Amino acid sequence: MNPDVAEIYSIKIYFISPFEMVESFLNKLIELEYEVYSLQESDKEKLLKILDNNTCNVVFICIHDTDDVVPWIQYLEKLKGLKGTTLRIGIFIRDKIAYNIKNLFLYDSIPVISESLMQSQPLKAFKLLLNTFEARGQRKHVRTKTIGKSEAYFNFKLENRNINVVGEIMDISSEAFSCKIEPGDQIYFLPGEYCNNVILLLRGVRIPVAVRIFGYSEQNPDIFVFKIHELQIKDNKFTYSRLRAEKRKKIFNYIIFCLRDDFKRQLDSLSS
């Protein structure tokens, strides 16, 4: 796993001052593998600096009242003035706002999504909207750097011995993770092989999994990459499938925590 390449192909999605209904679906969008963030209107100027450091962004502005329109039009000009990033923009707008105001954005080729449009089948509407914006990019899974104590406990059964290895998880998605393995333990991690007894410890939550060893990072040979599996036994043979839903949910809860914490840190660092 090359972290730099993965970052190039990630698309970050920001909702500024989201409506209550929009806010309620953000976690679900992350579980659908969209990298989603939300922020208050008071942080919109800080977002400009964050966007300029990203390769590709999607920004949704949520307009609540007619009095907010002019300030948001001025903000749109700042967004369009960013040169170091690829940027797509959409507008969520309350139904009470006059139709001719909505046309101001449509004339500027900015998609406008009305409040009522999202109410009948909101999740389906979100997915169609984000697909239209090509908001997932070329990276299939949301990946986050870990925060706090995040470890993987490997148990290898070799002949009559049990070998236990602990590694520090560096980043994780719902399908894979990278882990720092001490040089003296690396002899047990053979690319292409499986380890059937692994515990992921993410903020105190224990998640038993099986993993396939992909190999090590080109940038740092102490960092190994693992594909996450569910171990099953059929006809006295090991088979490996996608992780069960309840375990994936625990990983996503951790990913959501990390994304929000990291974004908060970014905003706080720009407070001055």
C-alpha positions in Angstrom: 0.0 0.0 0.0 1.5 3.3 -1.1 -0.1 6.0 1.1 0.9 8.8 -1.3 -0.8 7.1 -4.3 -3.9 6.3 -2.2 -4.2 10.0 -1.2 -4.0 11.2 -4.8 -7.1 9.2 -5.6 -9.2 10.1 -2.6 -12.1 12.5 -2.8 -13.1 14.4 0.3 -16.8 15.5 0.6 -17.7 18.4 2.8 -21.2 19.5 3.9 -21.3 23.1 5.2 -24.1 23.8 7.7 -26.0 20.7 6.8 -29.8 20.4 7.3 -30.9 18.0 10.1 -32.0 15.4 7.5 -28.6 15.7 5.7 -26.7 15.4 9.0 -28.5 12.2 10.0 -27.3 10.4 6.9 -23.6 11.3 7.0 -22.5 8.3 9.0 -24.4 6.0 6.6 -22.6 7.6 3.6 -19.2 6.8 5.3 -20.4 3.2 5.6 -21.1 3.3 1.9 -17.4 4.2 1.5 -17.7 8.0 0.9 -15.2 10.1 2.8 -17.6 12.7 4.3 -17.2 15.6 6.7 -19.5 18.3 8.1 -18.8 21.7 9.5 -20.6 24.8 10.8 -20.9 27.9 8.7 -18.5 29.7 11.2 -15.7 27.4 10.0 -16.2 28.0 6.2 -13.2 30.3 5.9 -10.9 27.7 7.5 -12.2 25.1 5.0 -10.8 27.1 2.1 -7.3 26.5 3.5 -8.0 22.8 4.0 -9.4 22.4 0.5 -6.3 23.9 -1.1 -4.2 21.1 0.5 -6.4 18.3 -1.0 -6.2 16.9 -4.5 -9.9 16.6 -5.1 -13.0 17.9 -3.2 -16.7 18.0 -3.3 -18.4 20.8 -1.3 -22.1 21.0 -0.6 -23.4 24.3 0.8 -26.7 24.1 2.7 -28.7 27.4 2.4 -31.3 27.8 5.1 -32.7 31.3 4.5 -33.1 33.9 1.8 -30.9 36.3 3.8 -28.0 33.8 3.5 -27.9 33.8 -0.3 -25.7 36.8 -0.9 -23.0 35.8 1.6 -23.0 32.3 0.1 -22.6 33.7 -3.5 -19.6 35.7 -2.2 -18.2 32.5 -0.7 -18.7 30.6 -3.9 -16.4 33.1 -5.7 -13.7 32.2 -3.1 -14.3 28.5 -3.7 -14.0 28.9 -7.5 -10.8 31.0 -7.0 -9.0 28.0 -5.5 -6.3 26.9 -8.0 -4.5 24.0 -6.4 -7.3 21.5 -6.2 -10.1 19.9 -8.3 -13.4 21.1 -6.9 -17.0 20.2 -7.5 -19.8 22.3 -5.8 -23.5 21.6 -5.1 -26.2 23.5 -3.2 -28.8 22.2 -0.8 -31.6 24.7 -0.5 -34.7 25.0 1.7 -38.1 24.7 -0.2 -39.2 28.1 1.2 -36.5 29.9 -0.8 -37.9 31.5 -4.0 -37.4 29.6 -7.3 -35.7 32.6 -9.0 -33.0 32.5 -6.3 -32.4 28.8 -7.1 -31.9 29.8 -10.7 -29.0 32.0 -9.8 -27.0 28.9 -9.0 -28.4 26.9 -11.9 -27.3 29.6 -14.4 -23.8 29.3 -12.9 -23.9 25.5 -13.7 -24.1 24.6 -10.0 -26.5 21.7 -9.2 -29.3 22.7 -6.8 -30.9 20.0 -4.6 -34.2 21.0 -3.0 -35.2 19.9 0.5 -38.3 18.1 -0.8 -36.3 16.1 -3.4 -34.4 14.4 -0.6 -37.3 13.6 1.6 -39.1 10.7 -0.2 -36.1 8.3 -0.6 -33.2 10.2 1.0 -30.5 7.5 1.0 -31.2 6.6 -2.7 -31.1 10.3 -3.6 -27.8 10.8 -1.8 -26.2 7.8 -3.6 -27.5 9.1 -7.0 -26.2 12.6 -6.2 -22.8 11.4 -5.1 -22.5 9.1 -8.1 -23.3 12.1 -10.4 -20.5 14.0 -8.7 -18.2 11.0 -9.0 -17.6 11.5 -5.3 -15.9 8.2 -4.5 -13.0 8.6 -6.9 -10.7 5.8 -7.7 -10.2 4.7 -4.1 -12.9 2.1 -3.3 -12.7 2.3 0.5 -12.5 5.1 3.1 -9.2 4.9 4.9 -8.1 6.7 8.0 -5.0 7.1 10.0 -5.4 5.7 13.5 -5.9 7.7 16.6 -5.0 6.5 20.1 -4.2 2.9 21.0 -4.8 0.8 17.9 -3.2 -2.6 17.8 -3.4 -5.9 16.1 -2.7 -9.1 18.1 -1.6 -12.0 15.8 -1.5 -15.6 17.0 0.4 -18.1 14.8 0.3 -21.8 15.5 3.6 -23.4 14.4 4.1 -27.1 15.1 3.6 -27.4 18.8 4.1 -23.7 19.6 1.9 -20.6 19.7 3.6 -17.4 18.5 2.0 -14.1 19.6 2.9 -10.9 17.9 1.6 -7.4 18.6 1.7 -4.7 16.0 0.7 -1.0 15.9 -2.0 -0.3 13.4 -1.1 2.7 11.3 -4.2 3.1 9.1 -7.4 1.2 8.4 -10.3 0.8 6.1 -13.3 -1.6 6.3 -11.3 -4.1 4.1 -7.6 -3.7 5.1 -5.1 -2.2 7.4 -1.4 -1.5 7.6 0.5 -2.4 10.7 4.1 -1.8 12.1 5.8 -5.1 12.8 9.1 -5.2 14.7 12.0 -6.6 12.7 12.4 -9.6 14.9 8.8 -10.7 14.3 8.7 -10.2 10.5 9.8 -13.8 9.8 6.2 -15.0 10.6 4.6 -12.7 8.0 4.9 -14.3 4.6 3.2 -12.5 1.7 0.2 -14.5 0.4 -0.3 -16.5 3.7 -3.2 -16.2 6.1 -3.3 -15.7 9.9 -6.5 -17.1 11.2 -6.4 -15.7 14.8 -6.1 -11.9 14.9 -7.7 -9.5 17.3 -8.0 -5.8 16.2 -8.1 -3.5 19.3 -9.6 -0.2 18.2 -10.2 2.3 21.1 -10.8 -0.6 23.5 -13.1 -2.5 21.1 -11.9 -6.0 20.3 -12.7 -7.4 16.8 -11.7 -11.0 16.0 -10.7 -11.4 12.3 -8.6 -13.4 9.9 -6.1 -11.7 7.6 -4.2 -12.3 4.4 -0.7 -10.9 4.4 -0.2 -8.7 1.3 3.4 -7.8 2.0 5.2 -4.7 3.2 5.3 -1.1 2.2 7.8 0.1 -0.3 8.4 3.3 1.7 8.9 1.5 5.0 9.7 -2.3 5.2 8.5 -2.4 8.8 4.9 -1.6 7.7 3.0 -4.6 6.6 -0.4 -4.6 4.8 -3.2 -7.0 5.6 -6.6 -7.8 4.0 -9.4 -8.4 6.5 -11.4 -11.6 6.3 -14.0 -13.6 8.1 -12.8 -17.2 8.7 -15.3 -20.0 8.0 -14.9 -23.7 8.0 -16.7 -25.7 5.4 -16.2 -29.4 4.8 -13.3 -29.3 7.2 -11.6 -26.7 5.1 -10.8 -23.0 5.9 -12.6 -20.5 3.6 -12.3 -16.7 3.8 -15.2 -14.3 3.2 -16.1 -10.7 3.7 -16.3 -9.6 7.3 -19.7 -10.0 9.0 -21.9 -6.9 9.2 -21.6 -6.5 12.9 -17.8 -6.5 12.8 -17.7 -4.1 9.9 -20.0 -1.8 11.8 -17.5 -1.7 14.7 -14.7 -0.8 12.2 -16.8 1.9 10.6 -17.6 3.4 14.0 -13.8 3.7 14.6 -13.3 5.2 11.1 -16.0 7.7 11.7 -14.4 8.7 15.1 -11.0 9.1 13.5 -12.2 11.1 10.5 -14.1 13.5 12.8 -11.3 13.8 15.3 -8.7 14.5 12.5 -10.9 17.1 10.9 -11.6 18.9 14.2 -7.8 19.0 14.7 -7.4 20.6 11.3 -10.0 23.2 12.0 -8.6 23.9 15.5 -5.1 24.4 14.1 -6.5 27.2 11.9 -8.2 29.0 14.7 -5.7 31.8 14.7 
